[in-house]
Amino acid sequence: MRFSQMQQFGFGATLLFTVLVMSAPAKCASASERFSTIAVTGMSEQSSGVAFQAVSDSGHYLYAPVINGQGQVAFTASVAGQGIGIDNDQGLWVSSRDGSLMKILHEGDQVPGTDFSLGGFSYIRLNDSGEIAFQTLIQGPAVDLTNDLSVWTNAGGSGLELVAREGDPAPGSTLIFENLYLEGLSESGNVLVSGKGASPNPVSGLESDGIWKRNVGEPLQVVALEGEPVPGDSEIPYRVGSTVLSGSGDTIFSTRSFDEFETLWRENASTYQAVVRQGDPVPETSLFIDSASKAELNDQGKIAFAARLTDQNGTTQRDSIWSDRSGVLAELPYRSGEMAPGTNGLFDDFQELVLNNSQQLAFVAQLNGGDVDPYDEGLWVENTEGDLSLVAYGGDLAPGTDFPFKGSFQSPIAMNDAGQVAFLGRVIEPTDSRRPRSATGIWATDLGGNLHLIALTTGTDEDYYLDVSDDASDPDFRLVTELNFGPQGFNNAGELVFQAIFEDGSSGVFVSTAVSGDPGDYNNDGTVNMADYTVWRNKLGATGIGLAADGNGDAVVDAADYIVWKSSFGQSAESGITGVQVPEPATWLILGWVLALPSVIRKSRSISW
């Protein structure tokens, strides 16, 4: 594809393409272009002068930094410096889009009105109002391992408030909280937690899992509890799970009764609706719903889930995706046995779903049939017209690398309301070895549907560096060894926040704007115009991740990126330019860069262009 786009520029562009394929320098991402550094090991913390030590130092996505619609980033970090010890080295910070940092809480801070203090922080949630919820371990008199875990929020305007704590009575039951997990924070400030009661369930004799919700201005209330029937239902569940809290405060969850009867529920303001039950007939067929899983709920209260359908004998007939986004719950045309767009295989099993507030669906699925590997997965997304297109597939070349995607995509998949998706994936180095080398990366689509590499770990025969300095005149390249990205890491503006861990043991939190704004807006000012052409011309020949003029996300600024700019310039309604001749790049410009390329390649592999 890239070659065919260059071909129209003649010999110079073809030679450019050939030389780029033959060379394999280390790839670099520069914080001075489409990356910004929020915090990194060694950076001074503004309010106290201590230095950041480990920034979001857990590799699990539940501990990943989060970003809201205002571009605010919340993250945890440890610090080092005068007066800092093991009991007060953890903190929780929020940054603004302009880069300013504000410390929200610090380990050892006294909780007003109590005799205990806060410990470390995890499971952070941040809504568009800037309200926050988190888990923490408290410290103080009479605090031990049975009652130190707690969930807090500042939503509602009353300051920091306790939502739930281990060792406290679990509302709506005779149980005592034993384990707690923060499940979500809504845009209205509602907080959802799941937990386990330490006392045995009177029905099952087992410890009981449950779901509780705290609405703003109200005490914590039980939503569902194992051993207790859902209000208005006669079935007694022994399992409650698959919990999702929407931005509007609705909750969905699943239950399984002792006779193995499954139900998917929706709850709003203590009103319950059975969305689908095991055994429900499928309209206009002789099939029945056997199970519903991977449910998603958007802020409009629309639901999507994967269902397994059986005949009257209980034999599985197909898997499919269902949604009520049209106003009526119905099976969508995404079914096992149907042709998967962009491949010659058939859908088989649906792995993960995302439904955004524009009613667009994205999902991961395994395929079978044709010549596809039955273990390979693909990621598909709907556009605004409802057409389904393939974003990435196991075995296909991963943009920005020389290697194919490994067969599976790591959860979770993030999708914003513009229909852009972002995900963690792996690339694998083709080899005859039984243990081929691989690397983990973050990819995201721009508004034109082009897939861009955001960051990549070292693991293949190429080294990947990130410039953690915001000063282009004083770069600080560090070798990336681990990446962390979560479902709240991608906002509607296309800004993406992630954590990187480096070979020297340092770590940091960074925001990429590589897929924010219109394709071709190379100076990121909201308009595709002649200034962006100048950026492309000045960057022609640059290689690296996140380059300002890399319009198609292949880590090379070349003639293909001119095509991206030219196409967007012609379609830009906000450019305010009419009757302007779009410049064509002169062959001498491209050829001149090609002739200079040998001296470029001889330079250090750690230089970002």
C-alpha positions in Angstrom: 0.0 0.0 0.0 2.8 2.4 0.9 4.8 1.5 -2.2 1.8 2.2 -4.5 1.3 5.6 -2.9 4.9 6.5 -3.5 5.0 5.3 -7.0 3.3 8.4 -8.3 6.3 10.4 -7.3 8.6 8.5 -9.6 12.2 7.2 -9.1 13.0 9.3 -6.1 10.0 8.0 -4.0 10.7 4.4 -5.1 14.4 4.6 -4.1 13.3 6.2 -0.8 11.0 3.2 -0.1 13.7 0.7 -1.0 16.4 2.2 1.2 13.9 2.5 4.2 13.1 -1.2 3.9 16.8 -2.2 3.8 17.8 -0.1 6.8 16.7 -1.1 10.4 17.7 1.6 12.9 16.5 1.6 16.4 13.0 3.2 16.7 12.6 6.2 19.0 9.6 8.2 20.3 10.2 11.8 21.1 8.3 13.5 23.9 8.8 16.8 22.1 6.6 15.9 19.2 3.4 13.8 19.9 4.3 12.7 23.4 4.4 14.6 26.6 5.9 13.5 29.9 3.6 13.7 32.9 6.0 12.2 35.5 9.2 10.2 35.3 11.7 8.8 37.7 14.0 11.6 38.8 11.6 14.4 38.0 11.1 16.9 40.9 7.6 16.8 42.4 6.5 20.5 42.3 4.7 20.9 45.6 7.4 19.5 47.9 10.6 19.3 45.9 11.0 15.6 46.4 11.8 13.4 43.3 9.5 10.8 41.7 10.9 7.3 42.2 8.6 4.7 40.7 5.6 6.0 38.7 2.5 3.7 38.5 4.9 0.9 39.3 2.5 -2.0 38.9 2.3 -3.6 35.4 -1.4 -4.7 35.8 -3.9 -2.6 33.8 -6.1 -2.1 37.0 -3.2 0.1 38.3 -2.6 1.9 35.0 -2.9 5.7 34.8 -6.2 7.1 33.7 -7.3 10.1 31.6 -10.6 12.0 31.5 -12.3 14.1 28.8 -10.5 17.3 30.0 -7.1 15.7 29.5 -6.5 15.3 33.2 -4.4 12.3 34.2 -4.5 10.5 37.5 -1.7 8.2 38.6 0.1 6.8 41.6 3.8 7.2 42.3 6.4 6.8 45.0 8.8 9.6 45.8 12.2 9.9 47.5 13.9 12.8 49.3 14.3 14.5 52.6 11.7 13.4 55.2 10.5 10.5 53.0 10.5 7.0 54.3 8.7 3.7 53.8 5.6 4.9 55.6 5.0 8.1 53.5 6.6 7.5 50.0 3.4 6.8 48.1 1.1 9.4 46.6 -1.8 10.2 44.2 -1.4 12.9 41.6 -3.6 14.6 38.9 -2.1 16.5 36.0 -3.8 19.0 33.8 -3.6 19.2 30.0 -1.2 22.1 30.4 1.2 19.8 32.2 0.7 21.2 35.7 0.7 18.6 38.5 -1.4 18.6 41.7 -0.8 16.2 44.5 -4.2 14.9 45.7 -3.2 12.7 48.6 0.0 11.4 50.2 0.6 8.2 52.1 0.5 9.2 55.8 -2.1 12.0 55.3 -4.6 12.0 58.2 -8.2 11.5 57.2 -10.3 14.3 58.6 -12.5 13.3 61.5 -10.7 10.0 62.0 -7.7 8.6 63.9 -6.1 6.8 60.9 -4.1 7.8 57.8 -4.0 6.6 54.2 -1.5 4.1 52.8 -0.8 3.2 49.1 -3.3 3.8 46.3 -4.6 1.6 43.5 -7.6 1.0 41.2 -7.9 4.7 40.3 -11.0 6.1 38.6 -11.4 9.7 37.3 -14.5 11.1 35.7 -14.9 14.2 33.4 -15.8 16.4 36.3 -12.4 15.7 37.9 -13.8 13.6 40.7 -11.8 10.6 41.8 -12.3 7.3 43.5 -9.6 4.9 44.6 -8.6 2.0 46.9 -6.1 2.4 49.7 -4.7 0.7 52.7 -5.3 2.7 55.9 -3.0 2.8 58.9 -3.7 3.6 62.5 -4.9 2.3 65.9 -6.8 -1.0 65.8 -6.0 -1.4 62.1 -4.8 -4.8 60.9 -4.9 -7.1 57.9 -8.6 -7.8 58.4 -9.8 -4.1 58.1 -7.1 -2.1 56.3 -8.5 -2.2 52.8 -10.9 0.6 51.9 -12.5 2.5 49.0 -12.8 6.4 49.0 -14.1 9.1 46.8 -14.4 12.9 46.7 -17.4 12.8 44.3 -20.4 14.8 45.5 -18.6 18.0 46.7 -18.3 17.0 50.3 -14.6 16.2 50.4 -13.0 12.9 50.8 -15.5 10.3 51.9 -15.3 6.6 52.9 -17.3 4.3 50.5 -16.6 0.9 52.1 -14.0 -0.7 54.3 -13.0 -4.2 55.2 -14.3 -5.3 58.6 -17.4 -3.0 58.4 -20.9 -4.5 58.0 -21.9 -5.0 54.4 -25.2 -3.1 53.9 -28.3 -5.1 53.1 -26.9 -8.3 54.6 -25.6 -9.9 57.8 -22.1 -10.1 56.4 -18.9 -8.3 57.2 -16.7 -7.1 54.3 -13.6 -9.2 53.8 -12.4 -8.2 50.4 -13.2 -5.1 48.4 -12.7 -4.0 44.8 -13.5 -0.7 43.2 -15.4 -1.5 40.0 -16.3 2.0 38.7 -17.0 5.7 39.1 -19.8 7.2 37.0 -20.0 10.7 35.5 -22.6 11.6 38.1 -20.3 10.5 41.0 -21.8 7.1 41.8 -19.3 4.5 43.0 -19.6 0.7 42.5 -17.7 -1.8 44.6 -17.7 -5.6 44.7 -16.8 -7.6 47.7 -16.9 -10.8 49.7 -18.5 -11.3 53.0 -16.5 -13.0 55.7 -19.6 -14.7 57.2 -20.9 -17.8 55.5 -23.9 -17.5 53.2 -26.9 -19.1 55.0 -28.0 -20.8 51.7 -24.7 -22.0 50.2 -22.6 -22.2 53.3 -19.9 -20.3 51.4 -18.5 -16.8 51.6 -20.8 -14.5 49.6 -19.8 -12.3 46.8 -21.8 -9.2 46.2 -22.1 -5.8 44.5 -22.8 -2.5 46.3 -23.3 1.0 45.0 -23.0 4.4 46.6 -25.0 7.1 44.9 -24.1 10.7 45.6 -25.6 11.9 48.8 -26.8 8.4 49.8 -25.3 5.6 51.9 -23.9 2.5 50.3 -26.6 0.1 49.2 -26.5 -3.6 48.1 -27.2 -4.2 44.4 -26.9 -8.0 44.3 -25.8 -10.6 46.8 -25.1 -14.3 46.5 -27.7 -16.3 48.4 -30.3 -13.5 48.1 -32.8 -13.3 45.2 -32.7 -10.2 43.0 -35.8 -8.0 43.9 -38.8 -9.3 42.1 -37.2 -12.6 41.2 -37.6 -16.0 42.8 -34.3 -17.5 41.7 -31.6 -17.6 44.4 -28.1 -16.9 42.9 -25.0 -18.7 44.1 -22.8 -16.6 41.8 -22.9 -12.9 41.0 -20.5 -11.4 38.5 -19.8 -9.6 35.2 -20.3 -6.2 36.8 -20.3 -3.0 34.8 -21.2 0.6 35.9 -22.1 3.0 33.1 -21.3 6.7 33.1 -25.0 7.5 33.9 -24.9 5.2 36.9 -26.7 2.2 35.6 -25.4 -1.2 36.5 -25.4 -4.6 34.7 -24.5 -7.9 36.3 -25.1 -11.6 35.8 -26.3 -14.2 38.2 -26.3 -18.0 38.2 -28.7 -19.9 40.4 -28.2 -23.3 42.1 -30.0 -25.0 39.3 -27.5 -23.5 36.8 -30.0 -20.9 35.5 -28.3 -17.7 34.2 -29.7 -14.2 34.0 -28.2 -10.9 32.8 -29.6 -8.0 34.8 -29.8 -4.2 34.5 -30.2 -2.0 37.7 -31.0 1.7 37.9 -32.1 3.5 41.1 -33.0 0.1 42.7 -35.2 -0.9 39.8 -34.3 -4.2 38.2 -34.8 -5.6 34.7 -33.9 -9.0 33.4 -32.2 -8.2 30.1 -32.0 -11.9 29.0 -32.5 -15.2 30.7 -31.2 -18.6 29.9 -33.8 -20.4 27.8 -35.3 -17.3 26.2 -36.4 -18.1 22.7 -34.6 -16.4 19.8 -37.2 -14.6 17.6 -38.0 -16.1 14.2 -35.8 -19.2 15.0 -36.1 -22.5 16.8 -33.1 -21.6 19.0 -32.7 -20.5 22.6 -30.4 -18.3 24.6 -28.0 -20.6 26.5 -25.7 -18.0 28.1 -24.8 -14.3 27.9 -21.3 -13.0 28.6 -18.9 -10.0 28.0 -21.7 -7.5 28.6 -21.1 -3.8 28.0 -23.2 -0.8 29.0 -22.8 2.7 27.6 -23.8 6.0 29.1 -27.1 6.0 27.3 -28.0 2.8 29.0 -27.6 0.7 25.8 -26.2 -2.8 26.3 -24.3 -5.3 24.1 -23.2 -8.8 25.0 -22.1 -12.1 23.4 -24.6 -15.0 23.5 -24.4 -18.7 22.9 -27.5 -20.1 21.2 -28.6 -23.8 21.4 -31.4 -25.9 19.9 -34.1 -27.6 22.0 -31.7 -30.5 22.7 -29.1 -28.2 24.2 -26.7 -28.5 21.2 -24.7 -25.3 20.5 -25.6 -23.8 17.1 -23.9 -20.5 17.1 -22.4 -17.6 19.0 -23.5 -14.1 18.2 -23.5 -10.5 19.5 -26.7 -8.9 20.8 -27.6 -5.2 21.6 -30.6 -3.0 22.3 -29.0 0.1 20.8 -31.9 0.3 18.2 -34.4 0.4 21.1 -35.2 -3.3 20.9 -33.0 -6.1 22.0 -31.9 -8.0 18.9 -29.3 -10.3 17.5 -26.7 -8.4 15.4 -25.3 -9.7 12.1 -22.1 -10.8 13.8 -22.5 -14.5 14.2 -20.2 -17.6 14.2 -20.1 -19.0 10.7 -20.4 -15.6 9.1 -17.6 -14.2 6.9 -15.3 -11.9 8.9 -14.6 -8.7 6.9 -11.0 -8.2 5.8 -10.2 -12.0 6.0 -11.1 -15.2 4.3 -12.2 -16.8 7.6 -15.4 -17.1 9.5 -16.3 -15.7 12.9 -16.1 -18.4 15.6 -15.9 -17.1 19.2 -16.3 -13.5 20.4 -13.8 -12.6 23.0 -14.4 -9.0 24.1 -16.9 -6.2 23.3 -16.9 -2.4 23.6 -20.0 -0.2 22.9 -19.4 3.5 22.8 -21.8 6.4 23.3 -22.2 6.8 19.6 -23.6 3.2 19.5 -20.6 1.9 17.7 -19.3 -1.5 18.5 -15.8 -2.9 18.6 -15.0 -6.5 19.4 -12.3 -9.2 19.3 -13.1 -12.5 17.8 -11.4 -15.8 16.9 -11.9 -17.2 13.4 -12.1 -20.6 11.7 -12.4 -21.9 8.2 -10.5 -20.9 5.1 -6.7 -20.8 5.6 -6.8 -19.0 9.0 -5.1 -20.2 12.1 -7.9 -21.2 14.4 -6.1 -19.7 17.4 -5.6 -16.3 15.7 -7.8 -13.3 16.8 -8.8 -10.1 15.1 -10.1 -6.8 16.2 -13.1 -5.2 14.3 -14.8 -1.8 14.7 -17.9 -0.3 13.2 -17.8 3.2 11.5 -20.6 5.8 11.9 -22.6 4.2 9.1 -22.5 0.8 10.9 -20.0 -0.8 8.4 -17.6 -3.3 10.1 -13.9 -3.1 9.2 -10.9 -5.0 10.4 -8.4 -3.1 12.5 -5.8 -5.7 13.3 -5.4 -9.5 12.8 -2.9 -12.0 14.1 -0.3 -12.6 11.5 -0.7 -9.3 9.8 2.2 -6.8 9.8 1.9 -4.5 12.8 2.1 -0.8 11.9 5.4 0.8 12.9 7.2 -2.5 13.1 8.7 -5.1 10.8 6.9 -7.9 12.6 3.4 -9.5 12.5 0.9 -9.3 15.3 0.9 -12.4 17.5 -2.4 -14.3 17.4 -4.2 -12.7 20.4 -4.9 -9.2 21.6 -4.6 -8.4 25.3 -7.5 -7.1 27.3 -8.8 -4.5 27.6 -9.8 -2.8 24.4 -10.5 0.9 24.7 -12.9 2.8 22.4 -13.8 6.5 22.5 -17.0 8.2 21.2 -15.3 9.1 17.9 -15.0 5.4 17.1 -11.2 5.3 17.7 -9.9 2.2 19.4 -6.7 1.6 21.4 -5.2 -1.7 22.6 -2.3 -3.6 23.9 -0.9 -6.2 21.5 2.1 -8.3 20.8 4.4 -8.7 17.8 6.4 -11.8 17.2 9.7 -12.2 15.4 9.4 -14.8 12.6 11.8 -17.6 13.3 12.2 -21.4 13.3 12.8 -21.3 17.0 10.3 -22.8 19.4 10.6 -19.7 21.5 10.5 -16.8 19.2 11.2 -13.3 20.6 8.3 -11.0 21.0 7.4 -7.5 22.1 4.4 -5.7 23.6 3.0 -2.6 22.1 0.2 -0.1 22.2 -1.7 0.8 19.0 -4.5 3.2 18.3 -6.5 4.3 15.3 -6.8 7.9 14.2 -10.0 9.6 12.9 -9.3 8.3 9.4 -9.1 4.7 10.7 -5.3 4.5 10.3 -3.6 2.3 12.9 -0.6 3.9 14.7 2.0 2.4 16.9 2.1 4.5 20.1 4.9 2.7 22.0 6.7 -0.7 21.9 8.9 -2.6 24.3 12.3 -4.0 23.3 12.1 -7.8 22.7 12.7 -8.4 19.1 15.9 -7.6 17.1 15.1 -3.9 17.3 15.5 -1.7 20.3 12.8 0.8 21.1 13.5 4.0 23.0 11.3 6.7 24.5 12.6 10.3 24.9 11.3 11.2 28.3 12.5 14.8 28.0 10.0 17.6 27.0 13.0 19.7 25.9 13.9 18.9 22.3 17.3 20.4 22.7 18.2 18.0 25.6 16.8 14.5 24.8 16.8 11.7 27.3 16.3 8.4 25.6 15.4 5.3 27.7 15.1 1.7 26.5 11.5 0.5 27.0 11.0 -2.9 28.6 7.4 -2.9 29.8 4.2 -1.0 29.0 0.9 -0.6 30.9 -2.4 0.7 29.5 -5.9 0.5 30.8 -9.5 0.9 29.5 -9.7 4.4 31.1 -6.5 5.4 29.2 -8.1 6.8 26.0 -10.4 9.8 25.9 -12.7 11.3 23.3 -10.0 13.7 22.1 -7.8 10.8 21.1 -5.3 11.4 23.9 -3.8 8.2 25.3 -2.1 7.8 28.6 0.2 4.9 29.4 3.0 3.8 31.8 6.4 2.8 30.6 9.1 0.9 32.5 12.7 1.2 31.3 15.8 -1.0 31.3 17.5 1.1 33.9 14.6 0.5 36.4 13.0 4.0 36.0 9.4 4.4 35.0 7.0 7.1 33.9 3.6 8.2 32.8 3.2 9.7 29.3 0.4 11.1 27.1 0.4 10.5 23.3 -1.4 12.8 21.0 -0.4 10.8 17.9 -4.1 10.0 17.0 -5.8 13.1 18.3 -7.2 15.6 15.8 -7.7 15.2 12.1 -5.3 13.1 10.0 -2.8 15.5 8.4 -3.0 18.0 11.3 0.8 17.7 11.8 1.2 20.7 14.0 -1.9 19.7 16.1 -3.6 23.1 16.0 -7.0 21.8 15.0 -6.8 22.8 11.3 -5.2 21.0 8.3 -3.6 23.7 6.3 -0.3 24.8 4.7 1.5 24.9 8.0 1.1 21.1 8.3 2.7 20.7 4.8 5.7 22.6 6.1 5.9 20.2 9.1 5.8 17.3 6.7 8.5 18.8 4.4 10.8 19.5 7.3 10.4 16.0 8.7 10.7 14.1 5.5 12.8 11.0 6.0 12.5 11.0 9.8 12.0 7.6 11.4 10.6 6.9 14.9 7.4 6.4 16.9 5.0 9.3 17.4 6.5 11.7 14.8 4.4 14.7 14.2 4.2 14.2 10.4 3.8 10.4 10.4 0.2 10.5 9.1 -0.3 6.8 8.5 1.5 5.6 11.7 4.2 3.5 10.1 7.1 5.2 12.0 8.5 6.8 8.8 7.8 10.3 7.4 7.6 9.7 3.7 5.5 10.3 0.6 2.6 8.3 2.0 2.2 10.9 4.8 1.9 13.6 2.2 -1.1 11.7 0.7 -2.7 11.7 4.2 -2.2 15.5 4.5 -3.3 16.2 1.0 -6.5 14.1 1.4 -7.4 15.8 4.7 -6.6 19.3 3.3 -9.1 18.8 0.5 -11.8 17.7 3.0 -11.1 20.1 5.8 -14.1 22.4 6.3 -12.2 24.4 9.0 -9.2 25.3 7.0 -10.7 28.5 5.8 -8.7 28.3 2.6 -10.3 28.3 -0.8 -8.8 28.3 -4.2 -5.3 27.4 -2.9 -3.1 25.2 -5.0 -2.1 22.2 -2.9 1.7 21.9 -3.3 3.2 18.8 -4.9 6.5 17.6 -3.4 9.3 18.1 -5.9 11.2 15.0 -6.9 14.4 16.8 -6.0 13.2 17.2 -2.4 12.7 13.5 -1.9 15.7 12.5 -4.0 17.9 14.9 -2.0 16.9 13.3 1.2 17.6 9.8 -0.3 21.1 10.9 -1.3 21.7 12.1 2.2 20.4 8.9 3.8 23.7 6.9 4.1 25.1 9.6 6.4 21.9 9.6 8.4 22.0 5.8 8.8 25.6 6.0 10.1 24.5 8.2 13.0 23.8 6.8 16.5 20.9 4.4 16.6 19.5 6.3 19.6 18.9 9.6 17.7 15.2 10.5 17.2 14.5 12.4 14.0 
